[in-house]
Amino acid sequence: MTLQDLLTQATERLAAAPLAFGHGTSNARDEAAWLVLWQLGLPLDCDLDALAAHAVTEAQSQAVQSLITRRIETRQPAAYLTREAWLQGVPFYVDERTIVPRSFIAELIAEGGFDAWLSESTREVLDLCTGNGSLAVLAAMAWPDVHVLAADLSADALAVARINVDKHELEDRIDLVESDGMQACPGPYDLILCNPPYVNAQSMSALPPEYQAEPVLALAGGADGMDFIRQLLRDAPSRLSPQGVLVLEIGNERPFFEAAFPQLEAVWLSTSAGDDQVLLLTAESLLAPASLPAPAP
């Protein structure tokens, strides 16, 4: 059997199963390539065409088929099976204690999507709802002069974040803190990054098993998805420096966000998923009287 044979079989099995993708891949072919290469110990960025005729032993084939079976039968995200997720080409450890990292803020950091709002005086960064610490790590990599505070309500998530901070040898520049919202984050911060729980109740009830496998605490945002964000926008003005900015991910919840904050002047940032996934708020806009949130439904 060749690598191509094995990849074809894995793709067909994944495509035929009632699976949901979205935790690093968007289709059966890409997920099959990820799992096959990982199980064989091959680089995930290798040239599959060049390795198509690579011989695979019976033991290797059985190991791959077993992994594909686990993916199908457990409906767990592939990253939980491999204990690894990649974001902007950077590897991160992940397990069931945190959601699988997939924030569009990561690509904005890598591509300078909001650098125009930063300056040479940008030094203190808060990564709120840090999860496995991936955004904190990417921010520290992107801006060598900043100090990052990575905060999360979950002690379990922070334990995973510690693994990633140490993995990338950034313990001198990233501190971790357990915090309910911004309670343990006094500031001031020049930049706040936040990928919070924002999934509305109706969407939560319809999530496929792959997403239900993730911690509810990191996903559920209440009836309209804005519960955490309401408190965040109340607290953020007192935690931002005068020229500070908040970069906030809200996924597919823009209609709920605009209903909750109808007068707020947000800058919508372009990502590969469109112009309605991530927004930017300046300290000035958050201090405007009209920025107060509408009552929760």
Long-range contacts (C-beta under 8 A, 24 or more apart in sequence): 1-55, 1-56, 1-58, 1-61, 2-52, 2-53, 2-54, 2-55, 2-56, 3-36, 3-40, 3-48, 3-51, 3-52, 3-53, 3-54, 3-55, 3-56, 4-48, 4-52, 4-53, 5-56, 6-36, 6-56, 6-60, 6-61, 6-64, 7-32, 7-33, 7-36, 7-48, 9-65, 10-35, 10-36, 10-64, 10-65, 10-68, 13-68, 13-72, 14-68, 14-71, 14-72, 17-72, 19-71, 19-72, 19-75, 19-210, 20-75, 20-208, 20-209, 20-210, 20-211, 21-210, 22-102, 22-210, 22-211, 23-77, 23-78, 23-79, 23-85, 23-100, 23-102, 23-210, 24-77, 24-78, 24-79, 24-85, 24-86, 24-100, 24-102, 25-78, 31-71, 31-78, 32-68, 34-78, 34-82, 35-64, 35-67, 35-68, 35-71, 35-78, 35-81, 35-82, 36-64, 38-67, 38-82, 38-84, 39-63, 39-64, 39-67, 40-64, 44-86, 75-208, 75-209, 75-210, 75-213, 76-210, 76-213, 77-210, 77-213, 77-214, 80-213, 85-132, 85-134, 87-134, 87-138, 88-138, 90-134, 90-137, 90-138, 90-141, 90-168, 92-132, 92-133, 92-134, 92-137, 92-164, 92-167, 93-132, 93-160, 93-163, 93-164, 93-167, 94-132, 94-160, 95-160, 96-213, 96-214, 96-215, 97-154, 97-156, 97-157, 97-159, 97-160, 97-215, 98-131, 98-132, 98-154, 98-156, 98-157, 98-160, 98-161, 98-214, 98-215, 98-218, 99-131, 99-132, 99-214, 99-215, 99-218, 99-219, 100-214, 101-131, 101-132, 101-134, 101-135, 103-134, 103-135, 103-195, 103-249, 104-249, 104-271, 104-272, 104-273, 104-277, 104-278, 105-135, 105-193, 105-195, 105-247, 105-249, 105-278, 106-134, 106-135, 106-138, 107-271, 107-272, 108-247, 108-269, 108-271, 108-278, 109-135, 109-138, 109-139, 109-142, 110-138, 110-142, 113-269, 113-270, 113-271, 114-245, 114-247, 114-269, 114-280, 117-245, 117-280, 117-282, 118-143, 118-190, 118-191, 118-245, 119-243, 121-190, 121-243, 122-146, 122-190, 122-191, 123-147, 123-190, 124-149, 124-187, 124-188, 124-189, 124-190, 124-191, 124-241, 125-149, 125-189, 125-190, 125-191, 125-192, 125-193, 126-151, 126-182, 126-185, 126-187, 126-189, 126-191, 126-192, 126-193, 126-239, 127-151, 127-193, 127-194, 128-152, 128-179, 128-181, 128-182, 128-185, 128-192, 128-193, 128-194, 128-196, 128-232, 129-153, 129-194, 129-195, 129-196, 129-197, 129-218, 129-228, 130-157, 130-158, 130-161, 130-176, 131-157, 131-160, 131-161, 131-195, 131-218, 132-157, 132-160, 132-161, 132-163, 132-164, 133-160, 133-161, 133-162, 133-164, 133-165, 133-174, 133-176, 134-164, 135-193, 135-195, 136-161, 136-165, 136-170, 136-174, 136-193, 137-164, 137-165, 137-168, 137-170, 137-174, 139-191, 139-193, 140-168, 140-170, 140-173, 140-174, 141-168, 141-170, 146-173, 146-190, 146-191, 147-173, 147-174, 147-175, 148-173, 148-174, 148-175, 149-174, 149-175, 149-176, 149-177, 149-185, 149-189, 150-174, 150-175, 150-176, 150-177, 151-176, 151-177, 151-178, 151-179, 151-182, 151-184, 151-185, 152-176, 152-178, 152-179, 153-178, 153-179, 153-180, 153-181, 153-217, 154-178, 154-215, 154-217, 154-218, 156-215, 157-215, 157-218, 181-228, 181-231, 181-232, 181-235, 182-232, 182-235, 182-236, 182-239, 185-239, 186-239, 187-238, 187-239, 187-240, 187-241, 188-239, 188-240, 188-241, 188-244, 189-239, 189-240, 189-241, 189-244, 190-240, 190-241, 190-243, 190-244, 190-245, 191-244, 191-245, 191-246, 191-247, 192-236, 192-239, 192-240, 192-244, 192-245, 192-246, 192-247, 193-247, 194-232, 194-246, 194-247, 194-248, 194-249, 195-249, 196-221, 196-228, 196-229, 196-232, 196-248, 196-249, 197-221, 197-225, 197-227, 197-228, 198-225, 198-226, 198-228, 198-229, 198-249, 198-250, 198-251, 198-253, 199-225, 199-251, 199-253, 200-224, 200-225, 200-253, 200-256, 201-225, 203-252, 221-253, 222-296, 223-296, 223-297, 224-253, 224-256, 224-259, 224-260, 224-296, 224-297, 225-250, 225-253, 225-256, 226-253, 226-256, 226-257, 226-260, 226-293, 226-296, 227-296, 229-257, 229-260, 230-260, 230-293, 230-296, 233-261, 233-264, 233-281, 233-286, 233-291, 233-293, 234-293, 236-281, 236-286, 237-283, 237-286, 237-287, 240-283, 240-286, 241-283, 242-283, 243-282, 243-283, 244-282, 244-283, 245-280, 245-281, 245-282, 245-283, 246-280, 246-281, 246-282, 246-286, 247-278, 247-279, 247-280, 248-278, 248-279, 248-280, 248-281, 249-277, 249-278, 250-277, 250-278, 250-279, 251-277, 252-276, 252-277, 259-294, 260-293, 260-294, 260-296, 261-291, 261-293, 261-294, 262-294, 263-288, 263-290, 263-291, 264-290, 264-291, 265-291
